[in-house]
Amino acid sequence: MYRRIILLSCLAILVSASAAMAQQDWPRWMGSDRTNTWNETGLIESFPEGGPKILWRTPIAGGYSGAAIADGKVLITDFVTDANVKIGNFERREFDGTERILCLNESDGKVIWKHEHAVRYTISYPSGPRCTPVIENDRVWTLGAEGNLFCFNLEDGKILWEKDLRKEYNTTAALWGYAGHPLIDGNNLITLAGGEGSHIVALNKNTGEEVWRALTAPEQGYSPPTIISAAGVRQLITCRPDAITSLNPEDGKEYWSVPYEATSNSIIMTPLHFGDYLYIGGYSKKSLLIKLNSMEPTATEFWRNKGRAAISAINVQPYLDVENQIAYGMDQTGDMRALKLPEGELLWATSEPSSKRRTGNGTVFIVREGKTDRFWLFNDYGFLIIAEITKDGYKEIDRTKVIEPSNNAFGRQVVWSMPAFANKRAYIRNDNEIICVDLAK
């Protein structure tokens, strides 16, 4: 009997540990490893009648930033203003308001702490911040649309350090604001800054002191930096409107650079790395495949501007199936595309995820469920979608509307904020509220 009690206790501990391991936070843009993979189990197969349960709703203001979830907290940013900020797609105007950082309780959505700072927006699409907060251990870093960079204590919201990137580096915000999500690398926080010789900078994540600065560009662009391993060294890949460049992440020294010509300075996606290649796709079919040297940190152009056989990514980072070397992404046409790499072969295209009809600049955020063929999608009409996506095509399983579009773009209402997926829930925002959606089986 005693042995049986011991055995049952051990089994209970193992089950509890397995359940804990199955759950996963979403502490930064695109999840823990920045691959848009949700390593979760025990999720619903399809939506219940009437849609999934909304566990809580919390009022917020405008913004495009997604949520970050860690340690039982949800971090989200917004912009509070009395002005009508729904202006033309390429129009710069000035709006005064308040950017906020809100820390919510993950269980009920109640505000734990908040920080507010006055800011004047001078950008297009001036609804609010773009960048998802970055959480690591007991700290959180946030970057506002006009370059206000903060480091907070996660527990109580105390400011540990702050910088105004525009003033620090004598620059202005890009047309569509600061949108390149900062990257934590060891003791450094790496971010797009702008200005002469400081397109990208590394700051000590604990103090905010500059470690190094590098490069000059016509404008910051919007592409989040990433670190890859190639030729036996770590390489920081940064995209400018006029070049794709590799730097040593320790000191900012350049390894190689390949020219690029971004339309309207709109270089947005982070390059996809697989094997000895990097893929970048931008507005107006400006695609580029770079061949990496496996023996030394150099690179050359492999092909450029494949036209239809490419993904011109605008608002959404494509998902890369590294094993099969296939990129699944939203093209500027509003189609979801499957692109076989490195050949540059278009396997299929469909407008079904966007709206079941072609919609220019259709936005659908793409997250894979573990190593399965199931994907969780969120489109700019406010629909959450479950689908199977493979090299053979797109098969929709179910969809349900969870939130209303609240902003405008190209003559229609949209919601352009990426959800966070954590602990069997989805955290989705528009310009009025953030909701917590129960996806547990």
C-alpha positions as a printed NumPy array, in Angstrom:
array([[  0.   ,   0.   ,   0.   ],
       [  2.807,   2.377,   0.936],
       [  4.582,   1.66 ,  -2.38 ],
       [  1.353,   2.319,  -4.262],
       [  0.949,   5.723,  -2.579],
       [  4.562,   6.59 ,  -3.468],
       [  3.999,   5.48 ,  -7.076],
       [  0.77 ,   7.48 ,  -7.407],
       [  2.46 ,  10.547,  -5.922],
       [  5.33 ,  10.284,  -8.404],
       [  2.894,   9.885, -11.289],
       [  0.969,  12.951, -10.132],
       [  4.188,  14.972, -10.026],
       [  5.139,  13.79 , -13.524],
       [  1.701,  14.626, -14.901],
       [  1.832,  18.044, -13.263],
       [  5.335,  18.668, -14.637],
       [  4.282,  17.552, -18.117],
       [  1.301,  19.901, -18.023],
       [  3.525,  22.771, -16.955],
       [  6.004,  21.999, -19.718],
       [  3.179,  21.843, -22.254],
       [  2.246,  25.437, -21.473],
       [  4.416,  28.162, -22.877],
       [  4.663,  31.915, -22.453],
       [  4.965,  34.373, -25.34 ],
       [  7.538,  36.848, -24.007],
       [  8.432,  38.671, -27.227],
       [  7.577,  39.182, -30.892],
       [  6.807,  35.833, -32.601],
       [  7.13 ,  33.894, -29.329],
       [  9.926,  32.546, -27.178],
       [ 12.269,  31.678, -30.05 ],
       [ 10.95 ,  34.267, -32.564],
       [  9.844,  31.584, -35.035],
       [  6.029,  31.93 , -34.768],
       [  5.778,  28.395, -33.403],
       [  3.333,  27.667, -30.571],
       [  4.602,  24.569, -28.755],
       [  1.341,  23.836, -26.974],
       [ -0.805,  20.725, -26.518],
       [ -4.372,  20.168, -25.388],
       [ -5.897,  22.72 , -27.778],
       [ -9.356,  22.641, -29.335],
       [ -9.685,  20.892, -32.694],
       [-12.36 ,  23.332, -33.921],
       [-14.323,  26.213, -32.46 ],
       [-17.379,  25.527, -30.296],
       [-20.773,  26.73 , -31.47 ],
       [-20.957,  30.454, -30.812],
       [-17.171,  30.774, -30.789],
       [-14.533,  30.253, -28.096],
       [-15.009,  31.649, -24.61 ],
       [-13.658,  35.151, -24.023],
       [-12.107,  34.934, -20.555],
       [-11.705,  38.694, -20.132],
       [-11.746,  42.038, -21.922],
       [ -9.706,  45.077, -20.933],
       [-10.199,  48.526, -22.495],
       [ -7.119,  49.971, -24.21 ],
       [ -6.421,  52.667, -26.813],
       [ -4.854,  52.616, -30.282],
       [ -1.891,  50.606, -31.438],
       [ -0.477,  47.931, -33.722],
       [  1.756,  46.292, -31.117],
       [  1.129,  42.743, -29.996],
       [  1.131,  41.502, -26.423],
       [  3.982,  39.821, -24.555],
       [  3.133,  37.256, -21.873],
       [  5.388,  35.97 , -19.095],
       [  5.335,  35.33 , -15.354],
       [  1.554,  35.676, -15.176],
       [  1.616,  39.133, -16.763],
       [  0.461,  40.567, -20.085],
       [  2.346,  43.601, -21.44 ],
       [  0.704,  45.771, -24.105],
       [  1.307,  49.325, -25.376],
       [ -1.087,  51.931, -26.768],
       [ -1.537,  55.609, -27.719],
       [ -4.211,  57.788, -26.109],
       [ -5.326,  60.893, -28.013],
       [ -8.48 ,  62.901, -28.644],
       [ -7.48 ,  63.468, -32.281],
       [ -8.857,  61.584, -35.277],
       [ -5.749,  59.693, -36.371],
       [ -7.327,  57.929, -39.356],
       [ -5.366,  59.687, -42.097],
       [ -3.993,  58.782, -45.537],
       [ -1.704,  55.776, -45.92 ],
       [  1.37 ,  57.83 , -46.884],
       [  0.51 ,  61.047, -45.07 ],
       [  2.606,  62.47 , -42.227],
       [  0.772,  64.672, -39.735],
       [  1.36 ,  65.712, -36.124],
       [ -0.769,  64.425, -33.259],
       [ -0.214,  64.977, -29.548],
       [ -1.098,  62.249, -27.101],
       [  0.157,  59.793, -24.517],
       [  1.899,  56.488, -25.126],
       [  1.241,  53.941, -22.417],
       [  2.758,  50.677, -21.285],
       [  0.169,  48.525, -19.513],
       [  0.949,  45.497, -17.368],
       [ -2.124,  43.305, -16.932],
       [ -2.839,  40.292, -14.782],
       [ -2.877,  37.262, -17.075],
       [ -5.719,  35.616, -15.15 ],
       [ -8.279,  38.446, -15.247],
       [ -6.893,  41.307, -17.373],
       [ -6.828,  43.813, -14.527],
       [ -4.142,  46.512, -14.631],
       [ -1.202,  45.791, -12.306],
       [  0.794,  48.883, -13.299],
       [  1.076,  51.352, -16.128],
       [  3.497,  53.964, -17.393],
       [  2.483,  57.034, -19.391],
       [  4.615,  59.519, -21.32 ],
       [  3.599,  62.41 , -23.548],
       [  4.592,  62.108, -27.204],
       [  3.989,  63.938, -30.461],
       [  3.425,  61.613, -33.4  ],
       [  4.816,  62.773, -36.767],
       [  4.249,  59.534, -38.668],
       [  1.806,  57.873, -41.035],
       [ -0.589,  55.295, -39.561],
       [ -0.435,  57.239, -36.27 ],
       [ -2.734,  54.966, -34.261],
       [ -0.092,  53.825, -31.79 ],
       [  3.057,  51.819, -31.058],
       [  4.176,  49.008, -33.355],
       [  6.678,  46.958, -31.354],
       [  5.808,  44.07 , -29.059],
       [  7.384,  44.425, -25.585],
       [ 10.355,  42.176, -24.793],
       [ 10.294,  40.324, -21.457],
       [ 13.291,  38.572, -19.95 ],
       [ 13.437,  37.452, -16.333],
       [ 12.407,  40.423, -14.166],
       [ 12.643,  43.112, -16.857],
       [ 10.651,  44.363, -19.829],
       [ 11.777,  46.626, -22.672],
       [  9.398,  48.659, -24.853],
       [  9.922,  50.789, -27.974],
       [  7.374,  53.424, -28.96 ],
       [  6.448,  54.598, -32.447],
       [  8.567,  57.764, -32.119],
       [ 11.632,  56.021, -30.655],
       [ 10.983,  56.216, -26.906],
       [ 12.842,  53.211, -25.504],
       [ 12.272,  52.058, -21.909],
       [ 13.492,  49.355, -19.568],
       [ 11.12 ,  48.582, -16.672],
       [ 11.102,  46.357, -13.651],
       [  8.49 ,  43.76 , -14.595],
       [  7.052,  43.444, -11.107],
       [  6.208,  47.073, -10.329],
       [  6.868,  49.119, -13.488],
       [  9.781,  51.095, -12.061],
       [ 11.818,  52.726, -14.86 ],
       [ 15.368,  51.334, -14.831],
       [ 16.526,  53.394, -17.82 ],
       [ 15.108,  55.217, -20.839],
       [ 16.285,  56.75 , -24.117],
       [ 14.798,  58.944, -26.827],
       [ 16.413,  57.417, -29.922],
       [ 15.573,  60.415, -32.118],
       [ 17.396,  62.852, -29.826],
       [ 20.198,  60.45 , -28.957],
       [ 21.035,  59.811, -32.609],
       [ 19.904,  63.09 , -34.189],
       [ 17.292,  61.55 , -36.445],
       [ 13.572,  61.396, -37.137],
       [ 11.175,  58.471, -37.112],
       [ 10.692,  56.6  , -40.377],
       [  7.487,  57.311, -42.316],
       [  5.642,  54.484, -40.538],
       [  7.418,  54.904, -37.214],
       [  9.807,  52.72 , -35.232],
       [  8.583,  49.213, -36.016],
       [ 11.665,  46.946, -35.884],
       [ 11.21 ,  44.844, -32.756],
       [ 14.343,  45.065, -30.526],
       [ 16.441,  41.937, -30.015],
       [ 18.002,  40.755, -26.747],
       [ 21.426,  39.149, -27.254],
       [ 23.273,  38.228, -24.069],
       [ 23.852,  41.48 , -22.18 ],
       [ 22.87 ,  43.642, -25.142],
       [ 19.644,  45.035, -26.507],
       [ 19.994,  45.554, -30.272],
       [ 17.658,  47.995, -31.997],
       [ 17.226,  50.121, -35.11 ],
       [ 18.028,  53.734, -34.226],
       [ 18.731,  55.82 , -37.337],
       [ 21.08 ,  58.721, -37.918],
       [ 24.623,  58.972, -39.257],
       [ 26.617,  55.842, -38.464],
       [ 23.908,  54.547, -36.117],
       [ 21.333,  52.783, -38.261],
       [ 21.564,  49.967, -35.725],
       [ 22.918,  50.143, -32.17 ],
       [ 23.653,  47.771, -29.315],
       [ 22.886,  49.   , -25.809],
       [ 23.671,  47.372, -22.498],
       [ 20.281,  45.906, -21.628],
       [ 20.761,  46.599, -17.911],
       [ 22.002,  50.205, -18.067],
       [ 21.094,  51.525, -21.532],
       [ 24.717,  52.527, -22.191],
       [ 25.814,  52.231, -25.812],
       [ 28.057,  49.262, -26.611],
       [ 28.462,  49.914, -30.343],
       [ 26.794,  51.611, -33.316],
       [ 26.98 ,  50.79 , -37.023],
       [ 25.896,  51.733, -40.545],
       [ 24.07 ,  54.606, -42.206],
       [ 20.842,  54.32 , -44.196],
       [ 18.375,  56.589, -46.03 ],
       [ 15.817,  55.699, -43.322],
       [ 15.551,  53.14 , -40.536],
       [ 13.303,  50.721, -42.385],
       [ 11.162,  48.352, -40.318],
       [ 12.928,  44.995, -40.381],
       [ 13.651,  43.47 , -36.942],
       [ 17.29 ,  42.344, -36.609],
       [ 18.081,  38.655, -36.236],
       [ 21.131,  36.557, -35.374],
       [ 22.102,  33.475, -37.358],
       [ 25.016,  31.058, -37.28 ],
       [ 26.927,  30.708, -40.563],
       [ 30.547,  29.907, -41.473],
       [ 31.107,  28.968, -37.849],
       [ 30.369,  32.455, -36.484],
       [ 27.361,  34.304, -35.129],
       [ 26.137,  36.913, -37.6  ],
       [ 23.739,  39.772, -36.874],
       [ 21.598,  40.317, -39.975],
       [ 20.19 ,  43.803, -40.377],
       [ 18.177,  45.18 , -43.281],
       [ 18.339,  48.75 , -44.541],
       [ 16.352,  50.243, -47.426],
       [ 19.543,  50.031, -49.512],
       [ 21.315,  46.876, -48.272],
       [ 21.203,  43.602, -46.36 ],
       [ 24.203,  43.504, -44.041],
       [ 25.879,  41.053, -41.677],
       [ 27.639,  42.336, -38.562],
       [ 29.554,  40.839, -35.694],
       [ 26.99 ,  41.112, -32.861],
       [ 29.755,  41.622, -30.309],
       [ 31.236,  44.808, -31.78 ],
       [ 29.146,  45.817, -34.812],
       [ 31.966,  45.255, -37.312],
       [ 30.766,  44.392, -40.821],
       [ 31.2  ,  40.922, -42.313],
       [ 29.424,  41.438, -45.657],
       [ 26.745,  43.495, -47.39 ],
       [ 24.501,  42.904, -50.448],
       [ 22.706,  45.855, -52.11 ],
       [ 18.915,  46.116, -51.918],
       [ 16.467,  48.656, -53.354],
       [ 13.384,  49.004, -51.164],
       [ 10.343,  50.748, -52.604],
       [  9.39 ,  53.711, -50.36 ],
       [ 12.065,  52.49 , -47.903],
       [  9.651,  49.689, -46.998],
       [ 11.932,  46.86 , -46.004],
       [  9.83 ,  45.121, -43.377],
       [ 10.325,  41.376, -42.897],
       [ 13.239,  39.716, -41.128],
       [ 15.254,  37.558, -43.565],
       [ 14.498,  33.831, -43.497],
       [ 17.584,  31.71 , -42.818],
       [ 17.863,  28.104, -43.983],
       [ 21.049,  26.183, -44.741],
       [ 23.392,  28.466, -46.647],
       [ 20.694,  30.926, -47.738],
       [ 18.836,  34.058, -46.653],
       [ 15.546,  35.114, -48.23 ],
       [ 14.075,  38.619, -48.129],
       [ 10.889,  39.748, -49.862],
       [  9.564,  43.299, -49.937],
       [  7.031,  45.624, -51.474],
       [  6.696,  45.758, -55.296],
       [  8.103,  42.236, -55.73 ],
       [ 11.554,  43.251, -54.456],
       [ 12.76 ,  39.752, -53.59 ],
       [ 16.336,  38.663, -52.916],
       [ 18.008,  35.345, -52.15 ],
       [ 21.497,  35.54 , -50.669],
       [ 23.99 ,  32.653, -50.734],
       [ 26.122,  32.409, -47.599],
       [ 29.687,  31.182, -47.754],
       [ 29.986,  28.144, -45.462],
       [ 33.755,  28.553, -45.017],
       [ 34.041,  32.239, -44.134],
       [ 31.582,  35.044, -43.253],
       [ 30.956,  36.354, -46.76 ],
       [ 27.898,  36.247, -49.028],
       [ 26.775,  36.822, -52.618],
       [ 23.522,  37.429, -54.457],
       [ 21.942,  34.145, -55.647],
       [ 18.85 ,  35.548, -57.376],
       [ 16.848,  38.758, -57.326],
       [ 13.306,  39.95 , -58.13 ],
       [ 11.667,  36.647, -59.02 ],
       [  8.345,  38.401, -59.595],
       [  5.399,  36.086, -59.051],
       [  7.667,  33.35 , -57.709],
       [  8.248,  35.235, -54.461],
       [  6.483,  36.56 , -51.361],
       [  6.309,  40.348, -51.121],
       [  5.798,  40.541, -47.368],
       [  4.226,  43.721, -46.009],
       [  2.636,  43.457, -42.55 ],
       [  3.285,  39.801, -41.788],
       [  6.489,  37.852, -41.208],
       [  6.381,  34.672, -43.367],
       [  6.586,  31.341, -41.596],
       [  9.568,  29.205, -42.595],
       [  9.301,  25.416, -42.598],
       [ 13.045,  24.887, -42.217],
       [ 12.909,  21.11 , -42.628],
       [ 11.199,  21.281, -46.016],
       [ 12.6  ,  24.699, -46.987],
       [  9.184,  26.175, -47.739],
       [  8.077,  29.68 , -46.806],
       [  4.389,  30.313, -46.16 ],
       [  3.506,  33.981, -46.196],
       [  1.105,  36.744, -47.128],
       [  1.93 ,  38.518, -50.352],
       [  1.033,  42.169, -50.948],
       [ -1.705,  40.944, -53.312],
       [ -3.602,  39.52 , -50.335],
       [ -2.779,  35.937, -51.3  ],
       [ -1.168,  33.421, -48.992],
       [  1.695,  31.808, -50.878],
       [  3.857,  28.727, -50.508],
       [  7.36 ,  29.351, -51.835],
       [  9.862,  26.512, -52.306],
       [ 13.39 ,  27.625, -51.545],
       [ 16.07 ,  28.056, -52.72 ],
       [ 14.578,  27.421, -56.178],
       [ 12.078,  30.25 , -55.9  ],
       [  9.213,  28.013, -57.056],
       [  5.663,  29.097, -56.274],
       [  3.885,  25.941, -55.083],
       [  0.44 ,  27.481, -54.59 ],
       [ -1.421,  30.688, -53.763],
       [ -4.848,  31.334, -52.249],
       [ -6.85 ,  34.32 , -51.018],
       [ -8.985,  32.151, -48.72 ],
       [ -7.276,  33.025, -45.39 ],
       [ -7.616,  36.751, -45.989],
       [-11.283,  37.06 , -46.873],
       [-12.178,  34.226, -49.269],
       [-11.691,  36.816, -51.98 ],
       [ -8.613,  38.733, -53.08 ],
       [ -8.027,  41.833, -50.98 ],
       [ -4.979,  43.979, -51.721],
       [ -2.63 ,  44.196, -48.737],
       [ -4.576,  41.445, -46.988],
       [ -3.015,  40.733, -43.601],
       [ -3.054,  37.276, -41.994],
       [ -0.744,  36.468, -39.093],
       [  0.585,  32.892, -39.243],
       [  1.547,  30.698, -36.248],
       [  2.316,  26.987, -36.427],
       [  1.128,  24.549, -33.763],
       [  4.274,  22.684, -32.744],
       [  5.589,  20.418, -35.513],
       [  2.143,  19.598, -36.873],
       [  0.481,  20.791, -40.076],
       [ -2.014,  22.811, -38.027],
       [ -1.716,  26.586, -38.035],
       [ -3.455,  29.338, -36.091],
       [ -4.201,  32.355, -38.278],
       [ -5.634,  35.787, -37.513],
       [ -6.809,  37.988, -40.362],
       [ -7.417,  41.717, -40.554],
       [-11.206,  41.27 , -40.508],
       [-10.884,  39.983, -36.919],
       [-11.257,  36.246, -37.66 ],
       [ -9.309,  33.567, -35.812],
       [ -8.747,  30.606, -38.141],
       [ -7.558,  27.012, -37.73 ],
       [ -6.065,  25.532, -40.905],
       [ -3.845,  22.787, -42.233],
       [ -1.026,  24.141, -44.377],
       [  1.35 ,  21.925, -46.341],
       [  3.336,  21.991, -49.569],
       [  0.218,  20.64 , -51.273],
       [ -2.087,  23.461, -50.283],
       [ -4.27 ,  25.256, -47.757],
       [ -7.194,  23.497, -46.038],
       [ -9.323,  25.529, -43.672],
       [-10.684,  23.663, -40.647],
       [-12.67 ,  26.409, -38.946],
       [-12.91 ,  30.148, -38.404],
       [-14.667,  32.482, -35.97 ],
       [-14.807,  36.23 , -35.546],
       [-13.368,  37.293, -32.201],
       [-12.813,  41.046, -32.476],
       [-13.918,  43.994, -34.611],
       [-11.627,  45.849, -37.036],
       [-11.145,  49.34 , -35.642],
       [ -8.711,  51.097, -37.957],
       [ -8.657,  51.986, -41.635],
       [ -6.321,  51.169, -44.519],
       [ -6.816,  51.355, -48.258],
       [-10.499,  52.209, -47.939],
       [-11.581,  49.45 , -45.558],
       [-11.658,  48.658, -41.834],
       [ -8.781,  46.501, -40.537],
       [ -7.146,  45.179, -37.409],
       [ -3.379,  44.931, -37.912],
       [ -2.086,  43.656, -34.568],
       [ -0.47 ,  40.262, -34.165],
       [ -1.993,  38.015, -31.466],
       [  0.077,  36.381, -28.752],
       [ -0.477,  32.678, -28.068],
       [  0.347,  31.509, -24.548],
       [ -0.863,  28.959, -22.028],
       [ -3.704,  27.639, -24.228],
       [ -5.005,  31.159, -24.858],
       [ -4.837,  33.822, -27.545],
       [ -4.387,  37.486, -26.616],
       [ -5.827,  39.731, -29.318],
       [ -6.19 ,  43.523, -29.45 ],
       [ -7.683,  46.26 , -31.573],
       [ -7.813,  50.01 , -30.863],
       [-10.492,  49.622, -28.194],
       [ -9.74 ,  46.517, -26.173],
       [ -7.519,  43.506, -25.608],
       [ -9.24 ,  40.157, -25.171],
       [ -8.145,  36.79 , -23.805],
       [ -9.543,  33.854, -25.837],
       [ -9.729,  30.369, -24.311],
       [ -8.42 ,  27.729, -26.747],
       [ -8.03 ,  24.843, -24.307],
       [ -9.642,  21.532, -25.243]])
